[in-house]
Amino acid sequence: MRGIKMLKGELVRLREYKQSDVELAYRYLNDPEVMLNLSNGIPYPMTLEKEQEWFNSQNKNQDKYSFAIETLNDKVYIGGCGINWYDWKNGTAEVGIFIGDKRYRGKGYGTDAMKVLINFLFQHTNINRIQLATYSFNERAIKSYLKCGFKEEGRLRQRVFRHGKYHDEILMGLLREDYNKILKKSMDKSDQ
């Protein structure tokens, strides 16, 4: 991770993936709720071998930034986040996240992890724009992204078929200038 060993938030730290995470990641990614929210493709189970291949590829690819999400208090690996792709020339990165451990969903761990990832991108890279996509039925994720400062920038109507009907794909973005305003506002509050 190019000299950055650990990134901390209030609830989680982002760290490198370890071999010991592979089997749990495999189980997390085969959870129907995770599977249905991560991809617009046909939900098909991941094999342990495919997850091991992904892990092995992380060590070979120096241009990937994938982080394991670990709780600060009890050091439990609960999910992952990272950069799905980036365009250095135009300063854009697309990010993704999942919380695989059901005990930690809806409790602020994903929001905290996303805030740490955003901070990493805006403080340690020349990225100017972070973007992501989610689905209209994933209300928990939408609320979390809005808390992190993302704004809805568009909708691809009826883009994904889930739960027996079509749903919109929501495109969201966060600019460095908006992030800096959020930081300034939080610093001003702490000074009072």
C-alpha positions in Angstrom: 0.0 0.0 0.0 2.9 2.3 -0.7 3.8 3.2 2.8 0.3 3.6 4.2 -0.1 0.7 6.7 -3.4 1.6 8.3 -6.1 4.2 7.8 -8.3 4.9 10.9 -11.8 6.2 11.3 -14.0 6.4 14.4 -15.2 2.8 14.2 -13.0 1.1 11.6 -9.5 0.9 10.1 -8.8 0.2 6.5 -5.9 -2.3 6.1 -4.3 -4.6 3.6 -6.1 -7.9 2.9 -4.5 -10.9 4.5 -4.6 -14.6 3.5 -6.7 -15.2 6.7 -9.4 -13.0 5.2 -10.0 -15.0 2.0 -12.4 -17.6 3.4 -14.5 -15.1 5.2 -14.5 -12.8 2.2 -15.7 -15.7 0.1 -18.6 -16.3 2.6 -19.4 -12.6 2.7 -19.6 -12.2 -1.1 -21.9 -15.2 -1.3 -24.4 -13.6 1.1 -27.5 -12.9 -1.0 -27.8 -9.3 0.2 -24.2 -8.5 -0.6 -24.4 -10.3 -3.9 -27.5 -8.5 -5.1 -26.1 -5.1 -4.2 -22.6 -5.4 -5.7 -23.4 -6.2 -9.3 -26.1 -5.8 -11.8 -25.3 -9.2 -13.3 -27.1 -12.5 -12.6 -26.4 -13.3 -9.0 -24.1 -16.4 -9.1 -22.1 -17.8 -6.2 -18.4 -17.1 -6.0 -16.1 -20.0 -5.5 -13.4 -20.1 -2.9 -10.8 -20.6 -5.7 -12.0 -17.4 -7.5 -11.7 -15.4 -4.2 -8.2 -16.8 -3.7 -7.3 -15.8 -7.3 -8.5 -12.3 -6.6 -6.4 -12.1 -3.4 -3.3 -13.4 -5.3 -3.9 -10.7 -8.0 -3.8 -7.9 -5.4 -0.2 -8.5 -4.6 0.8 -8.5 -8.3 -1.2 -5.3 -9.3 0.4 -2.2 -7.8 -2.3 0.0 -9.3 -5.1 -1.5 -7.2 -6.3 -0.1 -3.9 -8.4 -2.6 -2.1 -8.8 -2.4 1.6 -10.2 -4.8 4.2 -12.5 -3.1 6.7 -11.7 -4.0 10.3 -13.4 -2.8 13.5 -11.3 -0.7 15.8 -12.6 -2.2 19.1 -12.5 -5.9 18.4 -10.4 -6.1 15.3 -13.0 -8.1 13.3 -12.7 -8.2 9.5 -16.2 -7.1 8.4 -16.0 -6.2 4.7 -14.1 -4.4 2.1 -13.8 -1.2 0.1 -11.5 0.3 -2.5 -11.0 1.9 -5.9 -12.7 0.0 -8.7 -11.0 2.1 -11.4 -9.4 5.5 -11.8 -8.4 7.9 -14.4 -5.3 9.8 -13.2 -5.3 12.1 -16.2 -8.8 13.5 -15.4 -8.6 13.0 -11.6 -11.5 10.6 -11.3 -11.9 7.4 -9.2 -14.8 5.0 -8.9 -15.2 3.4 -5.5 -17.1 0.5 -4.0 -17.8 -0.9 -0.6 -19.5 -3.8 1.1 -20.2 -4.8 4.7 -20.3 -8.6 4.8 -20.8 -9.2 8.5 -24.5 -8.7 9.1 -23.9 -7.7 12.8 -22.2 -4.5 11.6 -24.7 -3.4 8.9 -26.8 -0.3 9.5 -24.6 0.8 12.5 -22.3 3.4 10.9 -19.4 1.1 10.1 -19.8 1.4 6.3 -20.2 5.2 6.5 -17.1 5.5 8.6 -15.2 3.2 6.2 -16.3 5.3 3.2 -15.3 8.5 5.0 -11.8 7.1 5.6 -11.5 6.0 1.9 -12.6 9.4 0.7 -10.1 11.1 3.0 -7.4 8.8 1.7 -8.2 9.7 -1.9 -8.4 13.5 -1.4 -5.5 13.7 1.0 -3.0 11.2 -0.6 -3.8 11.2 -4.3 -4.5 13.8 -7.0 -8.1 12.6 -7.4 -10.6 15.5 -7.9 -13.8 13.5 -8.3 -15.0 10.3 -6.6 -18.0 8.5 -8.1 -20.0 5.4 -7.4 -23.2 3.7 -8.5 -25.9 2.0 -6.4 -29.4 0.8 -6.9 -32.6 2.5 -5.9 -33.7 -0.4 -3.6 -30.5 -0.1 -1.6 -31.8 2.7 0.6 -29.3 2.1 3.4 -26.4 2.6 1.0 -27.9 5.8 -0.4 -28.4 7.3 3.0 -24.8 6.4 3.9 -23.4 8.0 0.7 -25.3 11.2 1.3 -23.9 11.4 4.8 -20.4 11.2 3.3 -21.1 14.1 1.0 -22.0 12.4 -2.3 -24.7 14.0 -4.4 -27.0 12.2 -6.8 -25.8 13.1 -10.3 -28.1 10.9 -12.4 -30.2 7.8 -12.8 -30.2 5.1 -15.3 -33.9 4.2 -15.2 -34.9 0.6 -14.8 -31.3 -0.5 -15.2 -31.3 -3.5 -13.0 -33.7 -6.4 -12.5 -33.9 -7.5 -8.8 -36.6 -8.9 -6.6 -38.9 -9.5 -9.6 -39.0 -6.0 -11.0 -36.8 -3.3 -12.5 -35.0 -0.6 -10.5 -33.0 2.5 -11.2 -29.2 2.6 -11.0 -28.2 5.8 -9.1 -25.0 7.6 -10.1 -23.4 9.6 -7.3 -20.3 11.9 -7.1 -18.2 13.9 -4.7 -15.8 16.6 -5.7 -12.7 17.7 -3.9 -14.1 21.2 -3.5 -17.3 19.9 -1.8 -15.2 17.7 0.5 -13.1 20.6 1.5 -16.2 22.6 2.4 -17.4 19.7 4.5 -14.0 19.6 6.3 -14.0 23.3 6.9 -17.6 23.2 8.3 -16.6 20.3 10.7 -13.5 22.2 11.8 -15.5 25.4 12.4 -17.9 23.4 14.6 -15.1 21.9 16.6 -13.6 25.4 17.2 -16.8 26.6 18.9 
